[in-house]
Amino acid sequence: MNFINKSNIELINKKFQENNFEGIVFFVSDKKFSRFVSPLLSSLEIFAENWLQIYFQIGNFKFENKNKFNLLEIKIKNEFIKEKDKKAFCANIRVPILYELINEINISKLIYTDVDNILTNNINNLFYGNEYKIFLRKVNKNILDFSLKTKNIMHYKSGVIALSNPSKSFLRKDHDIKSFIETFNDFSKERLNIWFEDQIALYKTFKSMPHITKVSYFGAKICDWNLDPFSIFWAAKGYIKDTFIWKLLSLKIIFLNKLYKSKFFKNPSTNSKVISILNTLVNILIKPIIFFRFTIYNYCFRSIKYLYKLIFIK
């Protein structure tokens, strides 16, 4: 079963080839999560200016698209009645879309990002100076997890998945990339309505292909929920997306994008540098607040919750 029909495949190829884009970055959401699209798009317009952006919409709803040049909107029919099935489908469909894009589109770089992420630095920094082919976040238990006896850590995170062929040829022509995505898709495609299946399938893929880690990059900056100023993508993991701080950060990037598009400086290079410096400066200044809210406060809250369960719940 293909989720991207033939006419859309032709449209993507045509758009990509005519404009000489560097790569494709895509994201997926239903109507409920479309509220996160504007901050993400604003960040992509600043830091992924020469990339084709594809928004896969689950269900039939309208989204105001002000960026007609870089953005394509592709609708995928929502066949799920139960809300939990639709939620799982929105998360899991990234895998077959990755599979279809690398096989049908003539690209050497492809990135999937969760819709509630924000790009914080030039997207090409992710690939600069290395020969890796697969980029995603990997985590191990930290001091917080050990102290609170956290169980069931899923080591491989699928919030951002980037693919790059170092030879600059098409992604499907690289054996490592093609076999990785085919295996990932095989583990996923029969259970698209099961929540968390994408993470489980990703774990199974690396377990069945241990050699693939040699061509994979697992830096924390790829998908960072600690919100370091010099990371590539910031991730609104879990509760973060509903906090006041994240809403302010979203408004900040939307404002900077409006300033960027106003071309306050006539020289495009100067304009980009000034916006980038402003963004980094603000991110550095608010880092202490972010550290307190998402590290110290969260540790205290989880500690109290753990002690309560330990004492009062048998």
C-alpha positions in Angstrom: 0.0 0.0 0.0 1.3 3.4 -1.0 0.4 6.5 0.9 1.8 9.0 -1.6 -0.1 8.7 -4.9 1.6 8.9 -8.3 0.5 12.5 -9.0 2.1 13.7 -5.8 5.3 11.7 -6.4 5.5 13.5 -9.8 4.8 16.8 -8.2 7.5 16.4 -5.6 10.1 15.3 -8.2 9.1 18.2 -10.4 9.3 20.8 -7.6 12.6 19.4 -6.3 14.3 19.3 -9.7 13.1 22.7 -11.0 14.3 24.5 -7.9 17.5 22.7 -7.1 16.7 22.1 -3.5 19.4 20.7 -1.2 17.1 18.1 0.3 13.6 17.4 1.7 12.4 17.8 5.2 8.9 16.5 6.0 6.5 16.3 8.9 3.1 14.8 9.7 0.1 15.9 11.7 -3.7 15.7 12.1 -5.8 18.8 12.6 -5.3 18.7 16.4 -1.5 18.9 16.1 -1.5 21.5 13.3 -1.2 24.1 16.0 2.5 23.3 16.1 3.1 23.7 12.4 3.6 27.5 12.3 6.6 27.5 14.7 8.2 24.6 12.9 7.7 26.2 9.5 9.0 29.5 10.7 12.2 27.8 11.9 12.5 25.9 8.6 12.1 29.1 6.5 15.0 30.6 8.4 17.4 27.7 8.8 16.4 25.4 5.9 15.7 28.0 3.3 16.9 25.9 0.3 15.1 22.7 1.4 11.7 21.5 0.1 9.3 21.1 3.0 6.4 18.6 2.8 3.5 18.7 5.2 1.6 15.4 5.3 -1.9 16.1 6.6 -3.9 13.3 8.2 -7.5 14.0 7.4 -9.2 16.8 5.5 -8.6 20.2 7.1 -7.4 23.6 6.0 -4.0 25.0 6.9 -3.1 28.5 5.9 0.1 28.2 3.8 1.9 31.5 3.4 5.1 29.9 2.0 3.9 28.8 -1.4 7.5 28.3 -2.8 9.1 25.8 -0.4 6.1 24.1 1.1 4.0 21.2 -0.4 0.9 20.0 1.5 -0.2 16.4 0.8 -3.4 15.0 2.4 -3.6 11.5 3.5 -7.1 10.0 4.2 -7.9 9.4 7.9 -9.6 6.0 8.1 -9.4 5.6 11.8 -12.5 6.2 14.0 -10.8 5.7 17.4 -8.7 8.7 18.4 -6.0 6.5 19.8 -5.6 4.7 16.5 -5.4 8.0 14.6 -2.7 9.3 17.1 -0.7 6.1 16.6 -1.1 6.3 12.8 0.2 9.9 12.7 3.3 8.8 14.5 3.9 5.5 12.7 3.3 6.7 9.1 6.7 8.5 9.1 8.2 5.0 8.3 6.4 4.1 5.1 6.7 7.7 4.0 10.5 7.5 4.4 10.4 4.3 2.5 8.4 5.7 -0.4 10.4 8.9 -0.6 13.8 7.3 -0.9 12.5 4.9 -3.5 10.6 7.4 -5.6 12.3 10.7 -5.3 15.7 11.6 -6.6 17.3 13.0 -3.5 20.6 12.6 -1.6 19.3 14.1 1.7 16.0 13.5 3.5 14.9 14.5 7.0 11.8 13.6 9.0 11.0 15.8 12.1 8.1 15.6 14.6 5.7 18.5 14.0 6.2 19.8 17.6 10.0 20.3 17.0 11.8 23.6 16.2 14.9 23.9 14.0 17.3 26.1 15.9 20.4 26.3 13.7 21.3 25.8 10.0 20.0 22.4 9.0 23.2 21.7 7.0 25.3 21.8 10.2 23.9 18.3 10.8 25.9 16.9 7.9 28.9 19.2 7.8 32.3 17.5 8.1 31.3 13.8 8.4 30.5 10.8 6.3 27.7 9.3 8.3 24.5 8.2 6.5 21.9 7.9 9.3 21.3 10.5 11.9 19.1 10.1 15.0 19.0 10.5 18.7 20.1 7.7 21.0 19.8 7.8 24.8 21.0 5.8 27.7 20.0 6.0 31.4 21.3 9.1 33.1 21.7 9.9 36.8 18.1 10.9 37.0 16.9 7.6 35.6 19.2 5.6 37.8 18.2 7.5 41.0 14.5 7.1 40.2 14.9 3.5 38.9 13.4 4.4 35.5 12.6 1.2 33.5 12.0 0.4 29.9 14.3 3.0 28.3 13.9 3.0 24.6 17.4 3.8 23.4 16.7 4.9 19.8 14.4 7.9 19.3 12.5 8.7 16.1 11.7 12.3 16.7 14.2 13.3 14.0 15.5 10.9 11.4 17.9 12.2 8.8 19.4 10.3 5.9 22.4 11.5 3.7 24.3 9.7 1.0 27.9 10.9 1.3 28.5 10.2 -2.4 25.8 12.8 -3.2 24.0 10.1 -5.2 20.4 9.1 -4.7 19.5 7.7 -1.3 18.2 4.4 -2.8 21.6 3.8 -4.4 23.3 3.5 -1.0 23.0 -0.1 0.3 23.2 0.8 4.0 20.4 3.4 3.8 18.1 1.3 1.6 18.4 -1.8 3.7 18.0 0.2 6.9 14.7 1.8 5.7 13.4 -1.4 4.2 14.0 -3.3 7.5 12.5 -0.4 9.5 9.4 -0.4 7.2 9.0 -4.2 7.4 8.8 -4.0 11.2 6.3 -1.1 11.1 3.9 -1.5 8.2 1.6 -4.1 9.7 1.0 -2.2 13.0 0.5 1.4 12.0 -2.4 1.8 14.4 -0.4 0.7 17.5 1.0 3.5 19.7 4.8 3.5 20.1 5.3 1.0 17.3 7.7 3.3 15.5 10.0 3.3 18.5 9.8 -0.5 18.9 10.4 -1.0 15.2 13.4 1.3 15.3 14.8 -0.8 18.2 14.2 -4.0 16.3 15.9 -2.6 13.2 19.1 -1.8 15.0 19.0 -5.1 16.9 18.7 -7.0 13.6 21.3 -4.8 11.8 24.1 -4.2 14.4 26.6 -3.2 11.7 24.4 -0.2 10.7 25.6 1.6 13.9 29.0 2.1 12.1 27.4 4.5 9.6 25.0 6.1 12.1 25.4 9.3 14.1 23.7 9.5 17.5 24.4 13.0 18.7 22.1 14.6 21.3 21.9 17.8 19.3 19.9 16.1 16.5 16.8 16.0 18.7 17.3 17.9 21.9 14.7 18.1 24.7 17.2 19.9 27.0 17.1 22.8 24.6 20.8 23.5 24.2 21.4 26.8 22.3 23.7 25.1 19.8 21.5 22.0 19.0 20.0 21.4 15.6 16.4 20.5 16.5 14.6 21.3 19.8 12.1 18.7 20.8 8.9 19.4 22.8 9.1 16.0 24.4 6.1 15.0 26.6 4.9 17.8 28.9 7.3 20.4 27.4 5.0 21.2 24.5 2.3 22.5 26.9 4.6 24.7 29.0 4.5 28.5 29.0 8.2 28.5 28.1 7.7 26.4 24.9 4.9 28.7 23.9 7.2 31.7 24.3 9.9 30.0 22.3 7.4 29.3 19.5 6.4 32.9 19.4 10.0 33.9 19.4 10.8 31.9 16.3 7.6 33.1 14.5 8.7 36.7 15.2 12.2 36.2 14.0 10.9 34.7 10.8 8.7 37.7 10.2 11.8 39.9 10.8 13.8 37.6 8.5 11.3 37.8 5.6 11.0 41.6 6.0 14.6 41.7 4.7 15.6 44.5 7.1 19.1 44.2 5.7 19.1 44.3 1.9 22.1 41.9 1.7 20.6 38.3 2.1 23.8 37.0 3.7 23.8 39.9 6.3 20.1 39.4 6.9 20.6 35.6 7.6 23.6 36.2 9.9 21.8 38.9 12.0 18.7 36.7 12.5 20.9 33.7 13.4 22.9 35.8 15.9 19.7 37.1 17.5 18.3 33.6 17.7 21.4 32.2 19.4 21.7 35.2 21.8 18.1 34.8 23.0 18.6 31.0 23.4 21.7 31.5 25.5 20.1 34.1 27.7 17.1 31.9 28.5 19.2 28.8 29.0 19.3 29.2 32.8 15.5 29.4 33.0 15.2 26.4 30.7 17.6 24.4 32.9 15.7 25.2 36.1 12.3 24.4 34.6 13.1 21.3 32.6 15.9 19.8 34.7 15.8 20.9 38.3 12.1 21.4 38.6 11.4 18.2 36.7 13.8 16.2 38.9 12.2 17.4 42.1 8.7 16.7 40.7 9.7 13.2 39.6 11.4 12.5 42.9 8.3 13.5 44.9 6.2 11.3 42.6 8.5 8.4 43.1 8.6 8.7 46.9 4.8 9.0 47.0 4.4 5.7 45.1 7.1 4.1 47.2 5.5 5.1 50.5 1.8 5.0 49.8 1.3 2.7 46.9 2.1 -0.9 47.4 
